[in-house]
Amino acid sequence: MQIGWCTLNCRFNQEEGVGDTPDSYAYDGNRVRKWNVTTTNYGKSWAAGDIVSCLIDLDEGTIDFCLNGVSLGTAFDNITRGAGMAYFPAISLSFKESVAFNFGSRPLRYPFIGYRPLQDPPSVDLVKAHKLLGYLKNVIHIGIDVLEGKLVEKDTSTWQLQGEPTVLITLAHIFNHFAPLMCKVYLVEDVLMNFLLSILERGGSVEAHPLIQQLLDLMWLLMEDYEVHECLKQLLMSLLRAYRFSPIIPDLGLQIHYLRLTIAVLKHEKSRKYLLNNVLFDVLRSVVFFYIKSPLRVEEAGLQELIPTTWWPNRFTKEGKESKEVKEESAEERLRRRAYDRGCQRLKKRIEVVEELQVQILKLLLNNKDRGGGEASRYIFLNKFRKFLQENASNRGNLTVLCPPEYMVCFLHRLISTLRCYWDGHKAKAPAALSSEEAYVPPQLFYNGKVDYFDLQRLGGLLSHLKKTLKDDLALKANILIDPAELQAVTMDDLDEDEESATSTAQRPVAALAIGGALARPSWLSSPTLGRANRFLSTAAVSLMNPRRSLGTLEKMKARTLSVEQRTEDDIEGSHGNEGLLLGRPPEEPEQSITENSLLEILDGIVMMYNLSVHQQLGKMVGVSDDVNEYALALKDTEEKISRCPKKRRDIYEELVKSQKVFSEKLNHLSRRLAWINVTIYSKEKMQDIYWLLRVCIRTIEHGDRTGSLFAFMPEFYLSVAMNSYSALKNYFSPVHCMEELPGEEGAHALGEGKGSRES
């Protein structure tokens, strides 16, 4: 990426961009260079989320760049000027790169004295908005005194004012002028957001500041709907940008500040439902709130302050292989390691504060006890969440809708924490239900059409093929009739699979054949994933050959696949004899209540999230640990060479000392960065989340396996996640945390079986 200035005379193509032609000037923070036909070193390295300011002074003929408000110095002087010369902002991007511009439509995060944005701020409207806000604060202060701390009380259908009518009339008059201004992004960010943030600066919990809720009440009461909608949209987008582009500081205070205001806004039920329906899940917006970006520059992130002493494991041989010898630590190494661990614990406590706030946001979004009537927040979230998964599962080539893997990892862990909280909360109210430790996804979700799997591969092939070949099994075992209209669409894939099915049926043996110690699966239930999983899940094929049990005289239900937009709360939770998501329970499934149906769908979505990109990202971040090991090995080798260097070879000695210094500085940087990664990605709590997910998949596969032929409807990604999550526990989290540390005999036994079958 090269960003800077150019003139209309510049002509760019795929090979030449801004900075590569005369009269164009650019800065590249990736290669840390400046460009104007030729290139030289300049500036500092940038990272995702950094803010670059491009400054041009046509009086002096200079161009400067700043990174997160810090000047990088003059990049170019004596630039071409004169009659007919006009400069425009320009950028050249590579594949997968993106940038957000601000020419002055929003307040600049880092304004510079002596420079103006390309777009002048709305000065007149700013003065007016600040004055009106002052009037509003004065009236609210009086109103709170008069109304004994409460301005308005919202009923299900009416608004009632308690206290002096004069207060409401005065507020209505102020909002008549204030509301139109709050439709402009600049004023929302500069006036309204800063005012709301100032309320929370007084400290205490979000609940200790009811004024924000009262202001939102007033907005819905005294502003037109379109004005409230635009204001809330701009407010949330401003909060998201502020959170996303805030620099990492030692106490993470900026991130905490913006998350607290987000919680305060989402606590307002009517505002929360509007934002859920129209803003939060547009592309990947809401997921940004659950991401904690990793700092590339540890000095600016304050990691030197939090972790003053660095340490790295020294457990590799000269060949780069892990040493089997357990070497005893020296006293100095023990002190360094303990000091490093204390620093990591300080960092962990600060990050946990941010993670807890992120979980609070999700708890609000998953609330199903809204008092204002209408569809509960949870069911709005469910439909938006499913759409989010569909975009990421079906549009892998469309970069504009794909959620970055690093965002997905954080979102997954926060969602697991929130889900388990609600799951165990339901268990407390309904003792007969399962606890989150026993969670699984019942098999009927995979074939009753209540959950859309967007054409994802099933163990038995495509869904359209399975509906035709197994429609009798569905009717017999699950009392589900397939809508004939869904069977009429025949594709070439279906024809091919039908031919394969007919051939394999004729050749299918009566009894299962033992191959390599594992039962062979019928060919109609074959897939690459299933083949790889055959040994990993040794019990997966046992019940397929069992004779079917006939059902009683239950009424058969006609099932049709529902799109996300078509579903209602009744389609999910069920009512009046309708089982909702649990429609079509096979006889092998116990009648015991599991949990709320909506939580089952969220659990299913979590498994899909892990398969989409989380596992890949977990493996990618291991590279930092590998870098530490490589530099530690190089440092160890250099120190040994220094000890053997002859005193008369001063030149060699000095070069070795320089290398030692470089390796030490790099290790100090990497060890602090690794501390951040270990806390945010590879912590013990995160490992337990993946372990819990593994057990969910194993139980789900076991329950599905008992349904006989209906097991073919299970999505392939359940087997993929079972294998990959086990691999992650074994290979990615070690040596920070060992698999032996995982709790629970059941899970440890399952992991032991998996390990044995894998090695065999």
ZIUR-V824167 format. One record per residue. N is the residue number from 1. RES is the residue in one small letter. PSI is psi in degrees with one decimal (999 if undefined). Layout:
((N,RES,PSI) (N,RES,PSI))
This chain:
((1,m,129.3) (2,q,127.6) (3,i,140.5) (4,g,-132.3) (5,w,150.6) (6,c,169.4) (7,t,172.8) (8,l,-18.2) (9,n,-15.6) (10,c,137.0) (11,r,118.3) (12,f,154.7) (13,n,-166.7) (14,q,-23.5) (15,e,-29.8) (16,e,128.1) (17,g,-162.0) (18,v,130.4) (19,g,-17.4) (20,d,-6.5) (21,t,160.4) (22,p,149.8) (23,d,25.0) (24,s,138.8) (25,y,133.6) (26,a,158.8) (27,y,134.2) (28,d,107.2) (29,g,-11.7) (30,n,-45.9) (31,r,-3.2) (32,v,57.9) (33,r,161.0) (34,k,153.3) (35,w,130.2) (36,n,81.7) (37,v,-57.0) (38,t,170.9) (39,t,146.4) (40,t,164.2) (41,n,141.1) (42,y,143.1) (43,g,-155.9) (44,k,163.2) (45,s,138.4) (46,w,168.0) (47,a,164.8) (48,a,133.1) (49,g,-8.2) (50,d,157.2) (51,i,122.5) (52,v,125.3) (53,s,128.4) (54,c,114.0) (55,l,131.4) (56,i,131.9) (57,d,102.9) (58,l,-14.5) (59,d,-46.2) (60,e,-17.2) (61,g,37.2) (62,t,154.7) (63,i,127.2) (64,d,158.3) (65,f,148.0) (66,c,146.5) (67,l,114.4) (68,n,42.7) (69,g,-2.9) (70,v,123.7) (71,s,136.8) (72,l,2.3) (73,g,170.1) (74,t,123.5) (75,a,-40.6) (76,f,140.8) (77,d,164.0) (78,n,44.0) (79,i,159.1) (80,t,128.1) (81,r,170.0) (82,g,-176.5) (83,a,133.5) (84,g,0.9) (85,m,116.5) (86,a,135.8) (87,y,142.6) (88,f,147.4) (89,p,142.4) (90,a,153.9) (91,i,145.2) (92,s,127.5) (93,l,148.2) (94,s,174.1) (95,f,134.0) (96,k,0.6) (97,e,149.1) (98,s,158.1) (99,v,149.8) (100,a,126.8) (101,f,148.6) (102,n,106.1) (103,f,4.0) (104,g,3.0) (105,s,-21.2) (106,r,159.8) (107,p,134.6) (108,l,135.8) (109,r,-36.8) (110,y,79.6) (111,p,151.9) (112,f,132.1) (113,i,132.4) (114,g,-9.6) (115,y,145.8) (116,r,149.0) (117,p,159.8) (118,l,-32.5) (119,q,117.9) (120,d,142.5) (121,p,154.0) (122,p,77.8) (123,s,-44.4) (124,v,-46.7) (125,d,-34.2) (126,l,-46.5) (127,v,-44.7) (128,k,-44.4) (129,a,-40.9) (130,h,-39.2) (131,k,-46.0) (132,l,-37.7) (133,l,-38.3) (134,g,-44.4) (135,y,-41.9) (136,l,-43.6) (137,k,-40.6) (138,n,-44.9) (139,v,-39.8) (140,i,-41.4) (141,h,-45.3) (142,i,-42.4) (143,g,-39.0) (144,i,-40.0) (145,d,-44.8) (146,v,-39.4) (147,l,13.8) (148,e,46.4) (149,g,0.8) (150,k,126.6) (151,l,-56.8) (152,v,154.0) (153,e,126.6) (154,k,124.6) (155,d,176.4) (156,t,-30.5) (157,s,-15.9) (158,t,160.0) (159,w,134.1) (160,q,137.4) (161,l,132.2) (162,q,114.8) (163,g,-152.0) (164,e,125.0) (165,p,-25.3) (166,t,-36.6) (167,v,-46.6) (168,l,-41.3) (169,i,-42.6) (170,t,-44.0) (171,l,-40.0) (172,a,-38.7) (173,h,-41.0) (174,i,-45.9) (175,f,-25.8) (176,n,-33.3) (177,h,-30.2) (178,f,-37.9) (179,a,-47.5) (180,p,-31.1) (181,l,-29.6) (182,m,7.1) (183,c,-2.6) (184,k,128.0) (185,v,-39.0) (186,y,-43.0) (187,l,-35.4) (188,v,-44.6) (189,e,-40.7) (190,d,-32.0) (191,v,-62.5) (192,l,-50.3) (193,m,-43.3) (194,n,-35.6) (195,f,-44.8) (196,l,-38.0) (197,l,-36.4) (198,s,-29.3) (199,i,-41.9) (200,l,-15.2) (201,e,-12.8) (202,r,-6.5) (203,g,179.7) (204,g,177.3) (205,s,165.2) (206,v,-36.0) (207,e,-20.6) (208,a,0.7) (209,h,73.8) (210,p,-10.3) (211,l,-34.4) (212,i,-42.1) (213,q,-39.5) (214,q,-37.8) (215,l,-40.2) (216,l,-38.0) (217,d,-47.2) (218,l,-38.7) (219,m,-44.8) (220,w,-26.9) (221,l,-39.6) (222,l,-4.8) (223,m,153.0) (224,e,152.0) (225,d,-44.1) (226,y,-29.6) (227,e,-43.3) (228,v,-43.6) (229,h,-47.8) (230,e,-39.6) (231,c,-46.5) (232,l,-39.3) (233,k,-47.8) (234,q,-34.5) (235,l,-46.4) (236,l,-39.0) (237,m,-35.3) (238,s,-40.7) (239,l,-41.1) (240,l,-44.2) (241,r,-41.8) (242,a,-41.3) (243,y,-44.0) (244,r,-38.2) (245,f,8.8) (246,s,136.6) (247,p,150.9) (248,i,121.6) (249,i,162.5) (250,p,-42.6) (251,d,5.2) (252,l,29.4) (253,g,-36.4) (254,l,-46.1) (255,q,-42.2) (256,i,-41.8) (257,h,-46.7) (258,y,-34.9) (259,l,-36.9) (260,r,-41.6) (261,l,-37.5) (262,t,-42.4) (263,i,-43.1) (264,a,-40.7) (265,v,-43.4) (266,l,-16.4) (267,k,-21.4) (268,h,113.9) (269,e,-49.1) (270,k,-39.4) (271,s,-41.1) (272,r,-43.9) (273,k,-39.4) (274,y,-45.2) (275,l,-37.4) (276,l,-42.8) (277,n,-32.0) (278,n,-15.4) (279,v,-51.4) (280,l,-40.8) (281,f,21.6) (282,d,112.9) (283,v,-112.8) (284,l,20.1) (285,r,-53.6) (286,s,-28.5) (287,v,-25.9) (288,v,-33.6) (289,f,-17.2) (290,f,6.6) (291,y,138.5) (292,i,103.8) (293,k,146.4) (294,s,127.4) (295,p,133.5) (296,l,-27.6) (297,r,98.3) (298,v,-27.9) (299,e,-45.7) (300,e,-24.5) (301,a,-3.7) (302,g,15.0) (303,l,-24.4) (304,q,-32.1) (305,e,-41.8) (306,l,-37.4) (307,i,76.8) (308,p,-30.2) (309,t,127.2) (310,t,159.1) (311,w,150.1) (312,w,148.0) (313,p,143.1) (314,n,78.3) (315,r,23.1) (316,f,148.1) (317,t,175.2) (318,k,-26.1) (319,e,-0.8) (320,g,4.4) (321,k,152.1) (322,e,129.1) (323,s,134.4) (324,k,-15.1) (325,e,132.2) (326,v,106.4) (327,k,137.8) (328,e,135.5) (329,e,144.3) (330,s,166.0) (331,a,-37.9) (332,e,-42.5) (333,e,-38.0) (334,r,-41.8) (335,l,-41.7) (336,r,-43.9) (337,r,-42.4) (338,r,-39.0) (339,a,-39.3) (340,y,-43.1) (341,d,-39.0) (342,r,-40.1) (343,g,-40.9) (344,c,-36.5) (345,q,-37.8) (346,r,-42.4) (347,l,-41.3) (348,k,-41.3) (349,k,-37.4) (350,r,-39.2) (351,i,-34.0) (352,e,-30.7) (353,v,-44.3) (354,v,-43.4) (355,e,-37.4) (356,e,-38.9) (357,l,-38.3) (358,q,-38.3) (359,v,-37.8) (360,q,-38.3) (361,i,-45.8) (362,l,-35.0) (363,k,-37.2) (364,l,-41.9) (365,l,-25.6) (366,l,11.2) (367,n,130.6) (368,n,20.4) (369,k,37.7) (370,d,144.0) (371,r,-14.2) (372,g,4.7) (373,g,173.6) (374,g,-171.0) (375,e,131.1) (376,a,154.9) (377,s,-36.3) (378,r,-38.3) (379,y,-28.3) (380,i,-45.1) (381,f,-43.6) (382,l,-47.0) (383,n,-40.0) (384,k,-38.5) (385,f,-41.2) (386,r,-38.6) (387,k,-39.2) (388,f,-44.2) (389,l,-39.3) (390,q,-42.2) (391,e,-37.5) (392,n,-21.4) (393,a,-29.8) (394,s,-12.3) (395,n,50.9) (396,r,-21.3) (397,g,-11.1) (398,n,100.4) (399,l,-20.3) (400,t,-21.2) (401,v,-8.1) (402,l,132.8) (403,c,128.2) (404,p,140.8) (405,p,-36.5) (406,e,-30.4) (407,y,-41.0) (408,m,-36.6) (409,v,-49.5) (410,c,-42.1) (411,f,-41.8) (412,l,-47.0) (413,h,-39.6) (414,r,-36.0) (415,l,-37.3) (416,i,-45.6) (417,s,-43.7) (418,t,-44.7) (419,l,-46.3) (420,r,-33.0) (421,c,-48.3) (422,y,-37.1) (423,w,-49.5) (424,d,-27.3) (425,g,-39.0) (426,h,-38.3) (427,k,-37.5) (428,a,-32.6) (429,k,-28.7) (430,a,86.2) (431,p,-25.8) (432,a,-17.0) (433,a,167.3) (434,l,152.4) (435,s,166.7) (436,s,-22.9) (437,e,-20.6) (438,e,16.2) (439,a,145.6) (440,y,168.3) (441,v,118.9) (442,p,148.3) (443,p,-25.0) (444,q,-20.1) (445,l,-22.9) (446,f,-13.6) (447,y,-7.0) (448,n,-1.1) (449,g,1.7) (450,k,-22.1) (451,v,129.6) (452,d,125.6) (453,y,15.5) (454,f,47.5) (455,d,19.9) (456,l,149.3) (457,q,136.4) (458,r,166.5) (459,l,-30.8) (460,g,4.1) (461,g,-151.9) (462,l,150.4) (463,l,-41.4) (464,s,-38.1) (465,h,-42.7) (466,l,-36.7) (467,k,-34.5) (468,k,-44.3) (469,t,-25.5) (470,l,21.3) (471,k,-33.9) (472,d,-38.5) (473,d,-39.7) (474,l,-41.5) (475,a,-40.9) (476,l,-46.7) (477,k,-27.6) (478,a,4.9) (479,n,35.9) (480,i,126.7) (481,l,130.6) (482,i,133.8) (483,d,121.8) (484,p,-30.4) (485,a,-29.8) (486,e,-15.3) (487,l,-7.2) (488,q,-24.8) (489,a,105.8) (490,v,126.5) (491,t,168.4) (492,m,-36.7) (493,d,-41.5) (494,d,-43.4) (495,l,-44.2) (496,d,-45.4) (497,e,-33.4) (498,d,-40.9) (499,e,-44.2) (500,e,-38.6) (501,s,-42.3) (502,a,-42.2) (503,t,-46.6) (504,s,-30.2) (505,t,-39.3) (506,a,-31.5) (507,q,0.0) (508,r,128.4) (509,p,155.6) (510,v,-40.7) (511,a,158.8) (512,a,143.9) (513,l,137.1) (514,a,117.5) (515,i,118.0) (516,g,30.1) (517,g,-1.0) (518,a,147.3) (519,l,135.7) (520,a,143.1) (521,r,148.3) (522,p,150.1) (523,s,-22.9) (524,w,-12.8) (525,l,42.3) (526,s,145.4) (527,s,156.6) (528,p,-42.3) (529,t,-43.4) (530,l,-36.2) (531,g,-42.3) (532,r,-27.8) (533,a,-5.4) (534,n,-41.0) (535,r,-32.5) (536,f,-39.8) (537,l,86.9) (538,s,-19.4) (539,t,5.1) (540,a,-24.8) (541,a,4.1) (542,v,-48.8) (543,s,-2.7) (544,l,-28.8) (545,m,-1.6) (546,n,144.6) (547,p,147.4) (548,r,146.3) (549,r,134.9) (550,s,150.6) (551,l,164.8) (552,g,-166.1) (553,t,55.7) (554,l,149.6) (555,e,129.5) (556,k,140.1) (557,m,134.8) (558,k,122.5) (559,a,142.0) (560,r,147.7) (561,t,125.7) (562,l,134.5) (563,s,164.3) (564,v,-41.1) (565,e,-22.6) (566,q,-20.5) (567,r,148.6) (568,t,176.1) (569,e,-36.5) (570,d,-33.2) (571,d,-23.9) (572,i,-58.1) (573,e,-26.4) (574,g,159.2) (575,s,150.6) (576,h,52.3) (577,g,-13.4) (578,n,125.9) (579,e,-0.3) (580,g,-128.4) (581,l,-20.0) (582,l,12.4) (583,l,136.3) (584,g,37.0) (585,r,123.5) (586,p,157.6) (587,p,-22.2) (588,e,-17.4) (589,e,132.0) (590,p,151.9) (591,e,-2.1) (592,q,139.3) (593,s,137.1) (594,i,-64.8) (595,t,-168.6) (596,e,137.8) (597,n,-37.2) (598,s,-33.8) (599,l,-29.6) (600,l,-39.3) (601,e,-36.4) (602,i,-41.3) (603,l,-43.4) (604,d,-40.0) (605,g,-35.1) (606,i,-42.9) (607,v,-42.6) (608,m,-39.6) (609,m,-44.6) (610,y,-39.3) (611,n,-33.5) (612,l,-50.1) (613,s,-10.2) (614,v,-45.6) (615,h,-42.0) (616,q,-41.2) (617,q,-37.0) (618,l,-40.5) (619,g,-33.8) (620,k,-39.7) (621,m,-13.4) (622,v,-21.0) (623,g,-31.2) (624,v,-42.4) (625,s,-38.7) (626,d,-39.0) (627,d,-40.9) (628,v,-44.8) (629,n,-40.3) (630,e,-45.0) (631,y,-35.3) (632,a,-39.7) (633,l,-41.2) (634,a,-39.3) (635,l,-42.9) (636,k,-42.4) (637,d,-39.9) (638,t,-41.5) (639,e,-37.1) (640,e,-38.2) (641,k,-36.5) (642,i,-41.3) (643,s,-25.2) (644,r,-7.1) (645,c,129.6) (646,p,143.2) (647,k,-29.4) (648,k,-16.4) (649,r,72.2) (650,r,-34.3) (651,d,-44.0) (652,i,-41.8) (653,y,-45.0) (654,e,-37.5) (655,e,-38.3) (656,l,-38.8) (657,v,-39.9) (658,k,-44.3) (659,s,-40.8) (660,q,-41.0) (661,k,-43.2) (662,v,-46.5) (663,f,-40.1) (664,s,-44.6) (665,e,-41.4) (666,k,-39.9) (667,l,-37.7) (668,n,-42.8) (669,h,-49.2) (670,l,-35.4) (671,s,-35.5) (672,r,-40.7) (673,r,-37.9) (674,l,-34.4) (675,a,-43.0) (676,w,-44.9) (677,i,-40.7) (678,n,-33.4) (679,v,-42.7) (680,t,-24.2) (681,i,-41.7) (682,y,24.8) (683,s,167.4) (684,k,-38.9) (685,e,-39.4) (686,k,-36.5) (687,m,-40.3) (688,q,-31.9) (689,d,-45.7) (690,i,-37.4) (691,y,-43.5) (692,w,-40.6) (693,l,-38.3) (694,l,-45.3) (695,r,-34.9) (696,v,-45.5) (697,c,-42.4) (698,i,-44.8) (699,r,-40.9) (700,t,-42.6) (701,i,-41.1) (702,e,-44.7) (703,h,-39.2) (704,g,-34.8) (705,d,-29.5) (706,r,-12.7) (707,t,5.0) (708,g,-126.5) (709,s,-25.1) (710,l,-11.3) (711,f,-23.2) (712,a,-20.5) (713,f,-13.2) (714,m,132.4) (715,p,142.9) (716,e,-29.7) (717,f,-16.9) (718,y,-41.8) (719,l,-38.4) (720,s,-44.3) (721,v,-38.3) (722,a,-46.2) (723,m,-43.8) (724,n,-37.4) (725,s,-36.9) (726,y,-43.3) (727,s,-39.9) (728,a,-43.4) (729,l,-37.0) (730,k,-38.3) (731,n,-28.4) (732,y,-37.6) (733,f,-20.0) (734,s,144.5) (735,p,8.3) (736,v,-45.5) (737,h,139.5) (738,c,153.9) (739,m,-25.7) (740,e,-17.7) (741,e,-12.1) (742,l,139.9) (743,p,163.6) (744,g,125.8) (745,e,-38.1) (746,e,-47.6) (747,g,-40.9) (748,a,-38.6) (749,h,-41.5) (750,a,-42.2) (751,l,-38.2) (752,g,-42.2) (753,e,-41.5) (754,g,-42.3) (755,k,-43.8) (756,g,-44.4) (757,s,-33.1) (758,r,-42.5) (759,e,-30.4) (760,s,999))
